[in-house]
Amino acid sequence: MVGVDIEADLLTGATAVDLFAEVESLDTYPEWLEIVPRVVPAEPDAGDPGPAWMVDLRGQLGPLRRSKRLRMVRSVHRPQERVEFVRRELDGRSHSEWKLTAQVGPGEDGSTLAMSLHYGGNLWVPMLERILRDEIERSRLRLVDRLSR
């Protein structure tokens, strides 16, 4: 198996403006996404299409633990509609692709969120996919709770 592609949807009573505010900047992700314990702004580069962040990822499945630090850049930003983040390292080496997309739209009595994550590597894929799917389920409640405040 090479790579991971995961999609998840959420229907919430929050407005599209409030929902988009939670997903348009990676700064808020540690508040509702447990596998992202830390996000800090990264030094900008002239080739960056948008702001950049250093993102720590951490996952555990039974006794197995895995952590990773990625430099992610916002590559698409259409307010209240769509945002994309892509991995863009500056060390000159070849790295596995990471791409996170969030699409916000109107929903019945609120708004909808459709997120997709693509990881183009092959390291720890079965474990990573399981960790991500479990975290998606746990993060839904945290994000809805955060939006209801």
One Martini backbone bead per residue (centre of mass of N, CA, C, O) as a GRO file, in nm:
protein
  149
    1MET     BB    1   0.096   0.037   0.024
    2VAL     BB    2   0.040   0.374  -0.107
    3GLY     BB    3  -0.068   0.586   0.076
    4VAL     BB    4  -0.317   0.842   0.178
    5ASP     BB    5  -0.685   0.870   0.170
    6ILE     BB    6  -0.894   1.109   0.339
    7GLU     BB    7  -1.241   1.147   0.430
    8ALA     BB    8  -1.456   1.415   0.575
    9ASP     BB    9  -1.765   1.495   0.742
   10LEU     BB   10  -1.962   1.795   0.851
   11LEU     BB   11  -2.239   1.890   1.051
   12THR     BB   12  -2.338   2.227   1.146
   13GLY     BB   13  -2.473   2.511   1.325
   14ALA     BB   14  -2.273   2.680   1.208
   15THR     BB   15  -2.135   2.910   1.044
   16ALA     BB   16  -1.931   2.955   0.779
   17VAL     BB   17  -1.757   3.169   0.912
   18ASP     BB   18  -1.686   3.008   1.172
   19LEU     BB   19  -1.581   2.752   1.039
   20PHE     BB   20  -1.358   2.878   0.864
   21ALA     BB   21  -1.196   3.001   1.104
   22GLU     BB   22  -1.099   2.702   1.201
   23VAL     BB   23  -0.952   2.615   0.898
   24GLU     BB   24  -0.767   2.858   0.767
   25SER     BB   25  -0.578   2.804   1.023
   26LEU     BB   26  -0.343   2.608   1.192
   27ASP     BB   27  -0.353   2.733   1.483
   28THR     BB   28  -0.636   2.577   1.577
   29TYR     BB   29  -0.596   2.261   1.563
   30PRO     BB   30  -0.501   2.185   1.861
   31GLU     BB   31  -0.794   2.238   1.989
   32TRP     BB   32  -0.933   1.970   1.800
   33LEU     BB   33  -0.652   1.810   1.718
   34GLU     BB   34  -0.468   1.574   1.874
   35ILE     BB   35  -0.241   1.510   1.643
   36VAL     BB   36  -0.201   1.838   1.692
   37PRO     BB   37  -0.005   1.975   1.939
   38ARG     BB   38   0.164   2.172   1.727
   39VAL     BB   39   0.175   2.526   1.618
   40VAL     BB   40   0.394   2.730   1.414
   41PRO     BB   41   0.527   2.973   1.273
   42ALA     BB   42   0.696   3.020   0.974
   43GLU     BB   43   0.927   3.100   0.779
   44PRO     BB   44   0.928   3.276   0.513
   45ASP     BB   45   0.903   3.235   0.154
   46ALA     BB   46   0.907   3.346  -0.167
   47GLY     BB   47   0.753   3.064  -0.270
   48ASP     BB   48   0.513   3.115  -0.104
   49PRO     BB   49   0.158   3.132  -0.135
   50GLY     BB   50   0.160   3.150   0.186
   51PRO     BB   51   0.139   3.077   0.484
   52ALA     BB   52   0.346   2.930   0.746
   53TRP     BB   53   0.400   2.607   0.918
   54MET     BB   54   0.476   2.426   1.203
   55VAL     BB   55   0.393   2.073   1.228
   56ASP     BB   56   0.286   1.859   1.473
   57LEU     BB   57   0.280   1.506   1.477
   58ARG     BB   58   0.077   1.261   1.672
   59GLY     BB   59   0.083   0.902   1.728
   60GLN     BB   60  -0.120   0.618   1.859
   61LEU     BB   61  -0.092   0.246   1.858
   62GLY     BB   62  -0.072   0.146   2.124
   63PRO     BB   63   0.277   0.109   2.154
   64LEU     BB   64   0.277   0.283   1.900
   65ARG     BB   65   0.483   0.555   1.789
   66ARG     BB   66   0.441   0.878   1.613
   67SER     BB   67   0.641   1.144   1.465
   68LYS     BB   68   0.604   1.478   1.307
   69ARG     BB   69   0.750   1.738   1.099
   70LEU     BB   70   0.592   2.010   0.924
   71ARG     BB   71   0.585   2.215   0.638
   72MET     BB   72   0.315   2.437   0.597
   73VAL     BB   73   0.113   2.571   0.321
   74ARG     BB   74  -0.092   2.804   0.200
   75SER     BB   75  -0.242   2.761  -0.136
   76VAL     BB   76  -0.551   2.810  -0.055
   77HIS     BB   77  -0.792   3.106  -0.040
   78ARG     BB   78  -1.150   3.090   0.007
   79PRO     BB   79  -1.361   3.249   0.170
   80GLN     BB   80  -1.605   3.039   0.304
   81GLU     BB   81  -1.491   2.770   0.125
   82ARG     BB   82  -1.153   2.735   0.069
   83VAL     BB   83  -0.872   2.524   0.180
   84GLU     BB   84  -0.508   2.481   0.144
   85PHE     BB   85  -0.246   2.246   0.232
   86VAL     BB   86   0.113   2.220   0.191
   87ARG     BB   87   0.402   2.075   0.154
   88ARG     BB   88   0.709   2.291   0.229
   89GLU     BB   89   1.023   2.242   0.209
   90LEU     BB   90   1.377   2.394   0.257
   91ASP     BB   91   1.619   2.150   0.236
   92GLY     BB   92   1.631   2.005  -0.071
   93ARG     BB   93   1.464   1.764  -0.023
   94SER     BB   94   1.281   1.479  -0.050
   95HIS     BB   95   0.921   1.458   0.001
   96SER     BB   96   0.636   1.376   0.112
   97GLU     BB   97   0.316   1.421   0.046
   98TRP     BB   98   0.102   1.689   0.172
   99LYS     BB   99  -0.267   1.731   0.182
  100LEU     BB  100  -0.503   1.984   0.287
  101THR     BB  101  -0.864   1.997   0.268
  102ALA     BB  102  -1.120   2.262   0.295
  103GLN     BB  103  -1.482   2.255   0.273
  104VAL     BB  104  -1.726   2.511   0.275
  105GLY     BB  105  -2.086   2.507   0.344
  106PRO     BB  106  -2.401   2.488   0.320
  107GLY     BB  107  -2.658   2.398   0.557
  108GLU     BB  108  -2.875   2.261   0.751
  109ASP     BB  109  -2.875   2.486   0.993
  110GLY     BB  110  -2.578   2.577   0.856
  111SER     BB  111  -2.286   2.379   0.803
  112THR     BB  112  -2.017   2.245   0.604
  113LEU     BB  113  -1.756   1.986   0.614
  114ALA     BB  114  -1.485   1.904   0.388
  115MET     BB  115  -1.225   1.669   0.429
  116SER     BB  116  -0.883   1.623   0.303
  117LEU     BB  117  -0.621   1.369   0.295
  118HIS     BB  118  -0.282   1.358   0.168
  119TYR     BB  119  -0.045   1.085   0.156
  120GLY     BB  120   0.251   0.994  -0.044
  121GLY     BB  121   0.358   0.778   0.128
  122ASN     BB  122   0.488   0.455   0.306
  123LEU     BB  123   0.515   0.525   0.601
  124TRP     BB  124   0.304   0.382   0.822
  125VAL     BB  125   0.023   0.349   0.680
  126PRO     BB  126  -0.166   0.166   0.849
  127MET     BB  127  -0.132   0.332   1.110
  128LEU     BB  128  -0.209   0.611   1.002
  129GLU     BB  129  -0.495   0.548   0.908
  130ARG     BB  130  -0.606   0.463   1.183
  131ILE     BB  131  -0.543   0.720   1.340
  132LEU     BB  132  -0.705   0.914   1.160
  133ARG     BB  133  -0.985   0.784   1.185
  134ASP     BB  134  -1.006   0.807   1.492
  135GLU     BB  135  -0.960   1.118   1.510
  136ILE     BB  136  -1.201   1.213   1.352
  137GLU     BB  137  -1.415   1.120   1.554
  138ARG     BB  138  -1.307   1.286   1.800
  139SER     BB  139  -1.297   1.579   1.660
  140ARG     BB  140  -1.590   1.648   1.606
  141LEU     BB  141  -1.676   1.724   1.897
  142ARG     BB  142  -1.462   1.945   1.946
  143LEU     BB  143  -1.549   2.131   1.713
  144VAL     BB  144  -1.844   2.170   1.789
  145ASP     BB  145  -1.786   2.282   2.070
  146ARG     BB  146  -1.619   2.526   1.977
  147LEU     BB  147  -1.853   2.652   1.795
  148SER     BB  148  -2.065   2.684   2.049
  149ARG     BB  149  -1.911   2.931   2.209
   0.00000   0.00000   0.00000
